[in-house]
Amino acid sequence: MGETDRSTLDNIRSAAYQEFLQKGFQGASLRNIVKKAGVTTGAFYGYFKSKDELFDSLVCEHYEHILHMYRVVLENFHNKAPNEQRTCMTEYTIECMTQMTDYIYGHFYAFKLILCCSEGTVYENLIHDMTQMNSDATRDFSETMDLNGIPMNTIHPQLEHMLTSGMFCAYFEMVVHEIPKENTSEYIRQLVDFYEAGWERVLGF
């Protein structure tokens, strides 16, 4: 790709960020994006086939990466010894959220689009997808504890989903409200402390 082509692509992507952030995916206008980018409609279609494809180019890589990060964390936790799973849960959760936060803030406006502007796309399901992954991991954790003689209460799947979804909604509020990066460590620690205390009470540890 030549410098002119790269400059045109950068202009389109920059204009798209502005339009999507202001109006969301559904309200965004290709006409406005093309106008802001200073290119012709024909030039636009030389890079993207549709508004959907343009939005994909801004968020898809980061959406998939954060899900992959979380999946790896859950798998690593599952592979720990049962007693270690029980005792290291809080610190492991904090480490996980901190790593995800570092990545998210490195690609902040892509995640702002995902969390605030993606209605009408597959990306609006980020919290649901992460909640489902966590729910599956919680069932694995419960089975592991049971097999190793560590008693815990049974929790209804609907309640589990509600609690987990609430945790992720709270976590991603840092992006929604553009909390400064320097404040995130304290917020993560307090958020995890709050939810871990609740989980311990509900699960009967």
MDTraj code that builds the backbone (N, CA, C; nanometers):
import mdtraj as md
import numpy as np

residues = "MET GLY GLU THR ASP ARG SER THR LEU ASP ASN ILE ARG SER ALA ALA TYR GLN GLU PHE LEU GLN LYS GLY PHE GLN GLY ALA SER LEU ARG ASN ILE VAL LYS LYS ALA GLY VAL THR THR GLY ALA PHE TYR GLY TYR PHE LYS SER LYS ASP GLU LEU PHE ASP SER LEU VAL CYS GLU HIS TYR GLU HIS ILE LEU HIS MET TYR ARG VAL VAL LEU GLU ASN PHE HIS ASN LYS ALA PRO ASN GLU GLN ARG THR CYS MET THR GLU TYR THR ILE GLU CYS MET THR GLN MET THR ASP TYR ILE TYR GLY HIS PHE TYR ALA PHE LYS LEU ILE LEU CYS CYS SER GLU GLY THR VAL TYR GLU ASN LEU ILE HIS ASP MET THR GLN MET ASN SER ASP ALA THR ARG ASP PHE SER GLU THR MET ASP LEU ASN GLY ILE PRO MET ASN THR ILE HIS PRO GLN LEU GLU HIS MET LEU THR SER GLY MET PHE CYS ALA TYR PHE GLU MET VAL VAL HIS GLU ILE PRO LYS GLU ASN THR SER GLU TYR ILE ARG GLN LEU VAL ASP PHE TYR GLU ALA GLY TRP GLU ARG VAL LEU GLY PHE".split()
xyz = np.array([
    [0.0851, -0.1201, 0.0000],
    [0.0000, 0.0000, 0.0000],
    [0.0882, 0.1245, 0.0000],
    [0.0665, 0.2143, -0.0960],
    [0.1446, 0.3358, -0.1049],
    [0.1058, 0.4368, 0.0021],
    [0.1878, 0.5438, 0.0104],
    [0.1619, 0.6451, 0.1130],
    [0.0269, 0.7136, 0.0913],
    [-0.0082, 0.7383, -0.0361],
    [-0.1369, 0.8018, -0.0643],
    [-0.2521, 0.7124, -0.0215],
    [-0.2414, 0.5826, -0.0553],
    [-0.3448, 0.4877, -0.0159],
    [-0.3569, 0.4795, 0.1352],
    [-0.2423, 0.4758, 0.2027],
    [-0.2444, 0.4660, 0.3494],
    [-0.3050, 0.5924, 0.4101],
    [-0.2724, 0.7080, 0.3535],
    [-0.3280, 0.8332, 0.4041],
    [-0.4795, 0.8363, 0.3847],
    [-0.5265, 0.7900, 0.2697],
    [-0.6705, 0.7856, 0.2449],
    [-0.7391, 0.6916, 0.3432],
    [-0.6805, 0.5740, 0.3648],
    [-0.7372, 0.4778, 0.4585],
    [-0.7401, 0.5351, 0.5999],
    [-0.6324, 0.6002, 0.6397],
    [-0.6277, 0.6610, 0.7733],
    [-0.7355, 0.7681, 0.7881],
    [-0.7562, 0.8465, 0.6842],
    [-0.8599, 0.9500, 0.6889],
    [-0.9994, 0.8883, 0.7027],
    [-1.0241, 0.7800, 0.6307],
    [-1.1539, 0.7133, 0.6396],
    [-1.1748, 0.6572, 0.7794],
    [-1.0740, 0.5921, 0.8327],
    [-1.0858, 0.5320, 0.9663],
    [-1.1030, 0.6397, 1.0736],
    [-1.0290, 0.7500, 1.0602],
    [-1.0423, 0.8587, 1.1567],
    [-1.1826, 0.9191, 1.1523],
    [-1.2348, 0.9413, 1.0329],
    [-1.3699, 0.9948, 1.0178],
    [-1.4733, 0.8967, 1.0704],
    [-1.4484, 0.7681, 1.0502],
    [-1.5412, 0.6652, 1.0972],
    [-1.5466, 0.6625, 1.2493],
    [-1.4313, 0.6711, 1.3132],
    [-1.4299, 0.6766, 1.4596],
    [-1.5179, 0.7915, 1.5083],
    [-1.5007, 0.9076, 1.4509],
    [-1.5784, 1.0245, 1.4929],
    [-1.7281, 1.0012, 1.4735],
    [-1.7651, 0.9529, 1.3571],
    [-1.9067, 0.9341, 1.3251],
    [-1.9699, 0.8257, 1.4125],
    [-1.9025, 0.7134, 1.4287],
    [-1.9570, 0.6043, 1.5104],
    [-1.9665, 0.6437, 1.6570],
    [-1.8654, 0.7150, 1.7074],
    [-1.8678, 0.7563, 1.8474],
    [-1.9797, 0.8568, 1.8740],
    [-2.0063, 0.9403, 1.7777],
    [-2.1112, 1.0409, 1.7941],
    [-2.2518, 0.9836, 1.7791],
    [-2.2687, 0.8894, 1.6861],
    [-2.4035, 0.8468, 1.6486],
    [-2.4308, 0.6978, 1.6664],
    [-2.3288, 0.6205, 1.7024],
    [-2.3462, 0.4767, 1.7100],
    [-2.3472, 0.4138, 1.5722],
    [-2.3356, 0.2808, 1.5695],
    [-2.3303, 0.2128, 1.4409],
    [-2.4560, 0.2364, 1.3590],
    [-2.5720, 0.2204, 1.4209],
    [-2.6960, 0.2298, 1.3457],
    [-2.7228, 0.3704, 1.2940],
    [-2.6854, 0.4719, 1.3723],
    [-2.7125, 0.6090, 1.3317],
    [-2.6074, 0.6699, 1.2422],
    [-2.4937, 0.6034, 1.2304],
    [-2.3838, 0.6593, 1.1512],
    [-2.4167, 0.6588, 1.0020],
    [-2.3680, 0.7600, 0.9345],
    [-2.3952, 0.7762, 0.7918],
    [-2.2661, 0.7620, 0.7120],
    [-2.2688, 0.6744, 0.6136],
    [-2.1527, 0.6627, 0.5253],
    [-2.1263, 0.7928, 0.4515],
    [-2.2332, 0.8627, 0.4173],
    [-2.2175, 0.9905, 0.3482],
    [-2.1363, 1.0876, 0.4333],
    [-2.1668, 1.0927, 0.5627],
    [-2.0922, 1.1815, 0.6517],
    [-1.9471, 1.1371, 0.6674],
    [-1.9274, 1.0059, 0.6757],
    [-1.7909, 0.9550, 0.6903],
    [-1.7066, 0.9918, 0.5693],
    [-1.7630, 0.9706, 0.4502],
    [-1.6919, 1.0038, 0.3277],
    [-1.6608, 1.1537, 0.3216],
    [-1.7589, 1.2336, 0.3611],
    [-1.7409, 1.3791, 0.3589],
    [-1.6319, 1.4221, 0.4564],
    [-1.6367, 1.3693, 0.5798],
    [-1.5357, 1.4045, 0.6803],
    [-1.3963, 1.3585, 0.6384],
    [-1.3921, 1.2441, 0.5702],
    [-1.2632, 1.1896, 0.5282],
    [-1.2064, 1.2642, 0.4082],
    [-1.2909, 1.3411, 0.3379],
    [-1.2456, 1.4150, 0.2205],
    [-1.2164, 1.3250, 0.1021],
    [-1.2945, 1.2168, 0.0905],
    [-1.2755, 1.1239, -0.0214],
    [-1.4079, 1.1072, -0.0951],
    [-1.4019, 1.0489, -0.2129],
    [-1.5234, 1.0211, -0.2875],
    [-1.5836, 0.8883, -0.2415],
    [-1.7110, 0.8695, -0.2724],
    [-1.7767, 0.7432, -0.2390],
    [-1.7072, 0.6279, -0.3104],
    [-1.6663, 0.6512, -0.4330],
    [-1.5948, 0.5484, -0.5080],
    [-1.4644, 0.5096, -0.4403],
    [-1.3937, 0.6097, -0.3894],
    [-1.2681, 0.5817, -0.3190],
    [-1.2945, 0.4992, -0.1938],
    [-1.4030, 0.5342, -0.1229],
    [-1.4388, 0.4579, -0.0021],
    [-1.4579, 0.3103, -0.0352],
    [-1.5345, 0.2830, -0.1408],
    [-1.5637, 0.1443, -0.1751],
    [-1.4415, 0.0705, -0.2300],
    [-1.3353, 0.1424, -0.2534],
    [-1.2100, 0.0770, -0.2880],
    [-1.1432, 0.0137, -0.1668],
    [-1.1878, 0.0551, -0.0467],
    [-1.1310, 0.0027, 0.0769],
    [-1.2292, -0.0858, 0.1539],
    [-1.3556, -0.0490, 0.1535],
    [-1.4563, -0.1211, 0.2317],
    [-1.5821, -0.1436, 0.1478],
    [-1.6450, -0.2578, 0.1674],
    [-1.7651, -0.2913, 0.0925],
    [-1.8906, -0.2304, 0.1540],
    [-1.8843, -0.1983, 0.2847],
    [-2.0048, -0.1547, 0.3547],
    [-1.9688, -0.0871, 0.4862],
    [-2.0693, -0.0288, 0.5489],
    [-2.0518, 0.0289, 0.6819],
    [-2.0148, -0.0797, 0.7818],
    [-2.0748, -0.1982, 0.7666],
    [-2.0448, -0.3103, 0.8562],
    [-1.8970, -0.3470, 0.8501],
    [-1.8451, -0.3551, 0.7286],
    [-1.7046, -0.3928, 0.7125],
    [-1.6129, -0.2863, 0.7693],
    [-1.6504, -0.1606, 0.7551],
    [-1.5722, -0.0513, 0.8119],
    [-1.5695, -0.0613, 0.9642],
    [-1.6849, -0.0857, 1.0242],
    [-1.6916, -0.0989, 1.1702],
    [-1.6078, -0.2182, 1.2153],
    [-1.6185, -0.3293, 1.1426],
    [-1.5369, -0.4475, 1.1728],
    [-1.3892, -0.4118, 1.1785],
    [-1.3445, -0.3320, 1.0835],
    [-1.2020, -0.3003, 1.0746],
    [-1.1531, -0.2223, 1.1965],
    [-1.2442, -0.1544, 1.2631],
    [-1.2077, -0.0740, 1.3798],
    [-1.2073, -0.1536, 1.5091],
    [-1.2905, -0.2575, 1.5184],
    [-1.3096, -0.3229, 1.6485],
    [-1.2852, -0.4732, 1.6506],
    [-1.2945, -0.5411, 1.5369],
    [-1.2946, -0.6884, 1.5379],
    [-1.1704, -0.7467, 1.6052],
    [-1.0541, -0.6991, 1.5666],
    [-0.9289, -0.7523, 1.6215],
    [-0.9267, -0.7400, 1.7736],
    [-0.9726, -0.6270, 1.8256],
    [-0.9665, -0.6020, 1.9697],
    [-1.0747, -0.6810, 2.0445],
    [-1.1898, -0.6950, 1.9834],
    [-1.2969, -0.7759, 2.0423],
    [-1.2496, -0.9204, 2.0584],
    [-1.1930, -0.9749, 1.9530],
    [-1.1472, -1.1139, 1.9577],
    [-1.0291, -1.1300, 2.0524],
    [-0.9419, -1.0277, 2.0572],
    [-0.8249, -1.0385, 2.1440],
    [-0.8641, -1.0393, 2.2913],
    [-0.9582, -0.9555, 2.3305],
    [-0.9949, -0.9505, 2.4729],
    [-1.0657, -1.0791, 2.5138],
    [-1.1455, -1.1378, 2.4243],
    [-1.2080, -1.2659, 2.4552],
    [-1.1025, -1.3762, 2.4659],
    [-1.0036, -1.3710, 2.3782],
    [-0.8950, -1.4697, 2.3847],
    [-0.8179, -1.4542, 2.5155],
    [-0.7870, -1.3322, 2.5546],
    [-0.7173, -1.3086, 2.6805],
    [-0.7941, -1.3693, 2.7966],
    [-0.9238, -1.3441, 2.7995],
    [-1.0046, -1.3933, 2.9111],
    [-1.0156, -1.5456, 2.9088],
    [-1.0272, -1.6021, 2.7895],
    [-1.0354, -1.7484, 2.7767],
    [-0.9078, -1.8134, 2.8300],
    [-0.7919, -1.7579, 2.7974],
    [-0.6649, -1.8122, 2.8442],
    [-0.6553, -1.8031, 2.9962],
    [-0.6987, -1.6912, 3.0521],
    [-0.6959, -1.6741, 3.1973],
    [-0.7813, -1.7808, 3.2656],
    [-0.9003, -1.8041, 3.2136],
    [-0.9898, -1.9035, 3.2733],
    [-0.9314, -2.0443, 3.2612],
    [-0.8701, -2.0737, 3.1484],
    [-0.8086, -2.2057, 3.1300],
    [-0.6919, -2.2240, 3.2261],
    [-0.6111, -2.1217, 3.2425],
    [-0.4976, -2.1314, 3.3347],
    [-0.5450, -2.1501, 3.4782],
    [-0.6514, -2.0799, 3.5139],
    [-0.7068, -2.0948, 3.6485],
    [-0.7590, -2.2369, 3.6690],
    [-0.8283, -2.2900, 3.5699],
    [-0.8848, -2.4244, 3.5799],
    [-0.7749, -2.5296, 3.5981],
    [-0.6562, -2.5031, 3.5433],
    [-0.5469, -2.5996, 3.5510],
    [-0.4697, -2.5943, 3.6827],
    [-0.5024, -2.4996, 3.7683],
    [-0.4377, -2.4922, 3.8986],
    [-0.4937, -2.6000, 3.9914],
    [-0.4165, -2.6348, 4.0939],
    [-0.4621, -2.7312, 4.1938],
    [-0.5847, -2.6764, 4.2667],
    [-0.6750, -2.7646, 4.3108],
    [-0.7995, -2.7191, 4.3763],
    [-0.7783, -2.6222, 4.4923],
    [-0.6870, -2.6518, 4.5816],
    [-0.6647, -2.5618, 4.6948],
    [-0.6105, -2.4269, 4.6499],
    [-0.5274, -2.4300, 4.5447],
    [-0.4736, -2.3050, 4.4921],
    [-0.5838, -2.2232, 4.4263],
    [-0.6766, -2.2890, 4.3565],
    [-0.7906, -2.2177, 4.2978],
    [-0.8669, -2.1424, 4.4069],
    [-0.8877, -2.2098, 4.5172],
    [-0.9678, -2.1492, 4.6252],
    [-0.8962, -2.0315, 4.6892],
    [-0.7657, -2.0444, 4.7119],
    [-0.6937, -1.9424, 4.7877],
    [-0.6448, -1.8247, 4.7035],
    [-0.6267, -1.8477, 4.5721],
    [-0.5678, -1.7411, 4.4901],
    [-0.6714, -1.6684, 4.4056],
    [-0.7994, -1.6970, 4.4264],
    [-0.9019, -1.6444, 4.3376],
    [-0.9011, -1.4920, 4.3296],
    [-0.8934, -1.4257, 4.4450],
    [-0.9004, -1.2797, 4.4461],
    [-0.7834, -1.2170, 4.3705],
    [-0.6616, -1.2585, 4.4039],
    [-0.5449, -1.1998, 4.3395],
    [-0.5399, -1.2359, 4.1911],
    [-0.5860, -1.3555, 4.1581],
    [-0.5861, -1.3969, 4.0180],
    [-0.6848, -1.3120, 3.9383],
    [-0.7999, -1.2827, 3.9981],
    [-0.8998, -1.1994, 3.9316],
    [-0.8479, -1.0581, 3.9109],
    [-0.7807, -1.0040, 4.0121],
    [-0.7236, -0.8698, 4.0010],
    [-0.6175, -0.8661, 3.8906],
    [-0.5319, -0.9673, 3.8876],
    [-0.4282, -0.9734, 3.7835],
    [-0.4910, -0.9821, 3.6447],
    [-0.5961, -1.0636, 3.6334],
    [-0.6659, -1.0775, 3.5052],
    [-0.7241, -0.9445, 3.4597],
    [-0.7967, -0.8772, 3.5485],
    [-0.8603, -0.7507, 3.5131],
    [-0.7559, -0.6432, 3.4824],
    [-0.6453, -0.6469, 3.5531],
    [-0.5388, -0.5493, 3.5281],
    [-0.4796, -0.5690, 3.3892],
    [-0.4548, -0.6933, 3.3517],
    [-0.4009, -0.7218, 3.2182],
    [-0.4990, -0.6798, 3.1094],
    [-0.6259, -0.7107, 3.1296],
    [-0.7264, -0.6713, 3.0313],
    [-0.7358, -0.5199, 3.0222],
    [-0.7272, -0.4527, 3.1370],
    [-0.7367, -0.3067, 3.1389],
    [-0.6207, -0.2431, 3.0636],
    [-0.5012, -0.2979, 3.0804],
    [-0.3855, -0.2454, 3.0075],
    [-0.4095, -0.2543, 2.8566],
    [-0.4636, -0.3670, 2.8122],
    [-0.4905, -0.3817, 2.6692],
    [-0.6023, -0.2874, 2.6246],
    [-0.7082, -0.2815, 2.7023],
    [-0.8232, -0.1975, 2.6676],
    [-0.7829, -0.0507, 2.6561],
    [-0.7044, -0.0021, 2.7522],
    [-0.6655, 0.1392, 2.7487],
    [-0.5623, 0.1666, 2.6396],
    [-0.4964, 0.0617, 2.5919],
    [-0.4071, 0.0777, 2.4772],
    [-0.4825, 0.0892, 2.3461],
    [-0.6121, 0.0540, 2.3488],
    [-0.6981, 0.0605, 2.2296],
    [-0.8337, 0.1170, 2.2737],
    [-0.8265, 0.2283, 2.3441],
    [-0.9410, 0.2761, 2.4210],
    [-1.0648, 0.3015, 2.3347],
    [-1.0483, 0.3725, 2.2237],
    [-1.1672, 0.4126, 2.1483],
    [-1.2276, 0.2964, 2.0695],
    [-1.1497, 0.1943, 2.0426],
    [-1.2096, 0.0732, 1.9852],
    [-1.3062, 0.0110, 2.0857],
    [-1.2666, 0.0086, 2.2133],
    [-1.3546, -0.0484, 2.3154],
    [-1.4695, 0.0455, 2.3505],
    [-1.4467, 0.1742, 2.3349],
    [-1.5573, 0.2686, 2.3515],
    [-1.6640, 0.2407, 2.2455],
    [-1.6204, 0.2124, 2.1239],
    [-1.7151, 0.1766, 2.0184],
    [-1.7875, 0.0469, 2.0522],
    [-1.7138, -0.0533, 2.0965],
    [-1.7735, -0.1825, 2.1275],
    [-1.8785, -0.1693, 2.2373],
    [-1.8465, -0.0955, 2.3412],
    [-1.9325, -0.0897, 2.4591],
    [-2.0470, 0.0098, 2.4459],
    [-2.0283, 0.1135, 2.3677],
    [-2.1272, 0.2219, 2.3645],
    [-2.1940, 0.2420, 2.2289],
    [-2.1355, 0.1892, 2.1225],
    [-2.1804, 0.2283, 1.9887],
    [-2.2035, 0.1103, 1.8956],
    [-2.2084, -0.0117, 1.9486],
    [-2.2104, -0.1292, 1.8610],
    [-2.3473, -0.1947, 1.8462],
    [-2.4526, -0.1315, 1.8974],
    [-2.5856, -0.1907, 1.8833],
    [-2.6163, -0.2134, 1.7350],
    [-2.6660, -0.3331, 1.7041],
    [-2.6920, -0.3679, 1.5656],
    [-2.5798, -0.4469, 1.5015],
    [-2.4744, -0.4749, 1.5780],
    [-2.3629, -0.5556, 1.5303],
    [-2.3407, -0.6721, 1.6259],
    [-2.2573, -0.7675, 1.5857],
    [-2.2257, -0.8812, 1.6735],
    [-2.1466, -0.8363, 1.7955],
    [-2.0876, -0.7190, 1.7890],
    [-2.0004, -0.6734, 1.8971],
    [-2.0771, -0.6213, 2.0182],
    [-2.2064, -0.6019, 2.0049],
    [-2.2848, -0.5561, 2.1191],
    [-2.2964, -0.6644, 2.2259],
    [-2.2502, -0.7856, 2.1974],
    [-2.2649, -0.8980, 2.2894],
    [-2.1410, -0.9233, 2.3745],
    [-2.0497, -0.8284, 2.3834],
    [-1.9256, -0.8523, 2.4566],
    [-1.9515, -0.8957, 2.6005],
    [-2.0340, -0.8222, 2.6731],
    [-2.0590, -0.8558, 2.8134],
    [-2.1284, -0.9909, 2.8246],
    [-2.2225, -1.0172, 2.7352],
    [-2.2898, -1.1475, 2.7355],
    [-2.1898, -1.2598, 2.7102],
    [-2.1011, -1.2413, 2.6125],
    [-2.0041, -1.3448, 2.5789],
    [-1.9100, -1.3727, 2.6957],
    [-1.8622, -1.2668, 2.7602],
    [-1.7712, -1.2851, 2.8731],
    [-1.8447, -1.3456, 2.9921],
    [-1.9697, -1.3070, 3.0103],
    [-2.0500, -1.3643, 3.1184],
    [-2.0691, -1.5135, 3.0981],
    [-2.0962, -1.5538, 2.9744],
    [-2.1144, -1.6960, 2.9461],
    [-1.9855, -1.7738, 2.9704],
    [-1.8730, -1.7176, 2.9303],
    [-1.7450, -1.7831, 2.9550],
    [-1.7211, -1.7999, 3.1039],
    [-1.7529, -1.6952, 3.1801],
    [-1.7336, -1.7005, 3.3251],
    [-1.8281, -1.8012, 3.3897],
    [-1.9508, -1.8081, 3.3398],
    [-2.0476, -1.9029, 3.3951],
    [-2.0003, -2.0464, 3.3743],
    [-1.9475, -2.0745, 3.2561],
    [-1.8937, -2.2081, 3.2291],
    [-1.7781, -2.2389, 3.3241],
    [-1.6929, -2.1401, 3.3464],
    [-1.5784, -2.1598, 3.4355],
    [-1.6246, -2.1785, 3.5798],
    [-1.7310, -2.1081, 3.6195],
    [-1.7826, -2.1218, 3.7558],
    [-1.8368, -2.2619, 3.7788],
    [-1.9021, -2.3181, 3.6782],
    [-1.9508, -2.4557, 3.6917],
    [-1.8339, -2.5534, 3.7039],
    [-1.7279, -2.5304, 3.6267],
    [-1.6086, -2.6146, 3.6385],
    [-1.5485, -2.6030, 3.7781],
    [-1.5425, -2.4812, 3.8293],
    [-1.4883, -2.4572, 3.9626],
    [-1.5718, -2.5298, 4.0681],
    [-1.7038, -2.5214, 4.0568],
    [-1.7935, -2.5876, 4.1515],
    [-1.7715, -2.7391, 4.1507],
    [-1.7579, -2.7951, 4.0306],
    [-1.7348, -2.9394, 4.0196],
    [-1.6006, -2.9781, 4.0809],
    [-1.4986, -2.8955, 4.0578],
    [-1.3662, -2.9221, 4.1137],
    [-1.3701, -2.9200, 4.2661],
    [-1.4373, -2.8201, 4.3220],
    [-1.4477, -2.8116, 4.4669],
    [-1.5230, -2.9325, 4.5223],
    [-1.6306, -2.9721, 4.4569],
    [-1.7106, -3.0853, 4.5031],
    [-1.6302, -3.2150, 4.4999],
    [-1.5553, -3.2361, 4.3921],
    [-1.4758, -3.3582, 4.3792],
    [-1.3640, -3.3650, 4.4825],
    [-1.3244, -3.2505, 4.5352],
    [-1.2151, -3.2459, 4.6317],
    [-1.2629, -3.2195, 4.7743],
    [-1.3916, -3.2410, 4.7956],
    [-1.4456, -3.2334, 4.9309],
    [-1.4499, -3.0952, 4.9908],
    [-1.4557, -2.9933, 4.9075],
    [-1.4652, -2.8554, 4.9560],
    [-1.6093, -2.8098, 4.9352],
    [-1.6872, -2.8021, 5.0419],
    [-1.8309, -2.7746, 5.0260],
    [-1.8594, -2.6315, 4.9825],
    [-1.9613, -2.6163, 4.8996],
    [-2.0086, -2.4845, 4.8606],
    [-2.1549, -2.4958, 4.8202],
    [-2.2260, -2.3867, 4.8336],
    [-2.3677, -2.3857, 4.8014],
    [-2.3898, -2.3950, 4.6508],
    [-2.5029, -2.4514, 4.6132],
    [-2.5438, -2.4515, 4.4732],
    [-2.6110, -2.3187, 4.4414],
    [-2.5779, -2.2602, 4.3287],
    [-2.6363, -2.1321, 4.2895],
    [-2.7137, -2.1512, 4.1596],
    [-2.8314, -2.0939, 4.1524],
    [-2.9145, -2.1085, 4.0337],
    [-2.8457, -2.0405, 3.9148],
    [-2.8458, -2.1041, 3.7973],
    [-2.7784, -2.0464, 3.6800],
    [-2.8242, -1.9053, 3.6461],
    [-2.9538, -1.8760, 3.6647],
    [-3.0022, -1.7407, 3.6336],
    [-2.9420, -1.6374, 3.7277],
    [-2.9328, -1.6717, 3.8567],
    [-2.8721, -1.5795, 3.9520],
    [-2.7236, -1.5637, 3.9240],
    [-2.6587, -1.6736, 3.8927],
    [-2.5167, -1.6682, 3.8579],
    [-2.4933, -1.5748, 3.7392],
    [-2.5793, -1.5862, 3.6391],
    [-2.5677, -1.5002, 3.5214],
    [-2.5875, -1.3531, 3.5596],
    [-2.6865, -1.3257, 3.6433],
    [-2.7132, -1.1886, 3.6857],
    [-2.5930, -1.1284, 3.7583],
    [-2.5367, -1.2049, 3.8508],
    [-2.4253, -1.1536, 3.9304],
    [-2.3013, -1.1308, 3.8436],
    [-2.2740, -1.2260, 3.7554],
    [-2.1554, -1.2141, 3.6703],
    [-2.1710, -1.0999, 3.5703],
    [-2.2877, -1.0899, 3.5098],
    [-2.3134, -0.9809, 3.4164],
    [-2.2992, -0.8459, 3.4861],
    [-2.3486, -0.8375, 3.6091],
    [-2.3359, -0.7134, 3.6854],
    [-2.1916, -0.6764, 3.7100],
    [-2.1078, -0.7759, 3.7363],
    [-1.9659, -0.7496, 3.7593],
    [-1.9001, -0.6927, 3.6340],
    [-1.9289, -0.7527, 3.5178],
    [-1.8676, -0.7032, 3.3951],
    [-1.9219, -0.5652, 3.3574],
    [-2.0499, -0.5432, 3.3794],
    [-2.1058, -0.4095, 3.3533],
    [-2.0343, -0.3054, 3.4382],
    [-2.0121, -0.3390, 3.5655],
    [-1.9424, -0.2462, 3.6547],
    [-1.7984, -0.2242, 3.6080],
    [-1.7307, -0.3310, 3.5709],
    [-1.5920, -0.3208, 3.5252],
    [-1.5799, -0.2302, 3.4028],
    [-1.6667, -0.2504, 3.3054],
    [-1.6561, -0.1744, 3.1808],
    [-1.7071, -0.0304, 3.1947],
    [-1.7663, 0.0032, 3.3081],
    [-1.8025, 0.1429, 3.3315],
    [-1.6795, 0.2323, 3.3275],
    [-1.5631, 0.1760, 3.3539],
    [-1.4397, 0.2555, 3.3460],
    [-1.4201, 0.3105, 3.2052],
    [-1.4573, 0.2317, 3.1054],
    [-1.4463, 0.2763, 2.9667],
    [-1.5622, 0.3686, 2.9319],
    [-1.6825, 0.3269, 2.9697],
    [-1.8024, 0.4048, 2.9372],
    [-1.7885, 0.5482, 2.9875],
    [-1.7358, 0.5634, 3.1084],
    [-1.7238, 0.6969, 3.1690],
    [-1.5824, 0.7539, 3.1588],
    [-1.4970, 0.6880, 3.0814],
    [-1.3622, 0.7370, 3.0523],
    [-1.2851, 0.7714, 3.1800],
    [-1.2832, 0.6735, 3.2718],
    [-1.2063, 0.6889, 3.3951],
    [-1.0573, 0.6962, 3.3607],
    [-0.9822, 0.7905, 3.4160],
    [-0.8385, 0.7989, 3.3866],
    [-0.7678, 0.6679, 3.4205],
    [-0.6723, 0.6300, 3.3370],
    [-0.6017, 0.5030, 3.3543],
    [-0.5381, 0.4934, 3.4919],
    [-0.4873, 0.6053, 3.5443],
    [-0.4178, 0.6001, 3.6728],
    [-0.5106, 0.5645, 3.7888],
    [-0.6416, 0.5758, 3.7687],
    [-0.7365, 0.5417, 3.8752],
    [-0.7842, 0.3968, 3.8688],
    [-0.7519, 0.3278, 3.7602],
    [-0.8138, 0.1964, 3.7389],
    [-0.7670, 0.0907, 3.8381],
    [-0.6405, 0.0952, 3.8806],
    [-0.5901, -0.0073, 3.9732],
    [-0.6694, -0.0085, 4.1024],
    [-0.6933, 0.1094, 4.1578],
    [-0.7705, 0.1184, 4.2822],
    [-0.9128, 0.0705, 4.2595],
    [-0.9743, 0.1089, 4.1499],
    [-1.1124, 0.0693, 4.1226],
    [-1.1236, -0.0819, 4.1039],
    [-1.0272, -0.1405, 4.0337],
    [-1.0291, -0.2848, 4.0127],
    [-1.0187, -0.3576, 4.1461],
    [-0.9259, -0.3167, 4.2303],
    [-0.9093, -0.3799, 4.3614],
    [-1.0393, -0.3729, 4.4430],
    [-1.0998, -0.2575, 4.4465],
    [-1.2217, -0.2426, 4.5257],
    [-1.3394, -0.3181, 4.4633],
    [-1.3462, -0.3194, 4.3321],
    [-1.4519, -0.3927, 4.2631],
    [-1.4407, -0.5426, 4.2906],
    [-1.3195, -0.5954, 4.2803],
    [-1.2998, -0.7379, 4.3059],
    [-1.3278, -0.7712, 4.4516],
    [-1.2814, -0.6884, 4.5435],
    [-1.3107, -0.7117, 4.6857],
    [-1.4611, -0.7171, 4.7105],
    [-1.5342, -0.6259, 4.6496],
    [-1.6794, -0.6198, 4.6664],
    [-1.7462, -0.7467, 4.6151],
    [-1.7116, -0.7876, 4.4939],
    [-1.7773, -0.9042, 4.4355],
    [-1.7301, -1.0351, 4.4975],
    [-1.6024, -1.0445, 4.5337],
    [-1.5547, -1.1671, 4.5961],
    [-1.6224, -1.1896, 4.7318],
    [-1.6433, -1.0820, 4.8062],
    [-1.7125, -1.0950, 4.9344],
    [-1.8555, -1.1464, 4.9122],
    [-1.9198, -1.0951, 4.8096],
    [-2.0543, -1.1412, 4.7765],
    [-2.0582, -1.2862, 4.7331],
    [-1.9628, -1.3246, 4.6469],
    [-1.9569, -1.4636, 4.6014],
    [-1.9308, -1.5586, 4.7182],
    [-1.8423, -1.5197, 4.8085],
    [-1.8134, -1.6047, 4.9235],
    [-1.9381, -1.6236, 5.0100],
    [-2.0142, -1.5188, 5.0235],
    [-2.1374, -1.5280, 5.1030],
    [-2.2398, -1.6182, 5.0323],
    [-2.2585, -1.5982, 4.9041],
    [-2.3575, -1.6754, 4.8288],
    [-2.3167, -1.8225, 4.8184],
    [-2.1874, -1.8470, 4.7943],
    [-2.1422, -1.9844, 4.7764],
    [-2.1153, -2.0558, 4.9085],
    [-2.1121, -1.9801, 5.0173],
    [-2.1012, -2.0420, 5.1494],
    [-1.9628, -2.0869, 5.1881],
    [-1.8587, -2.0177, 5.1379],
    [-1.7228, -2.0549, 5.1769],
    [-1.7000, -2.0204, 5.3236],
])
top = md.Topology()
chain = top.add_chain()
for i, resn in enumerate(residues, 1):
    res = top.add_residue(resn, chain, resSeq=i)
    for name in ("N", "CA", "C"):
        top.add_atom(name, md.element.get_by_symbol(name[0]), res)
traj = md.Trajectory(xyz[None], top)
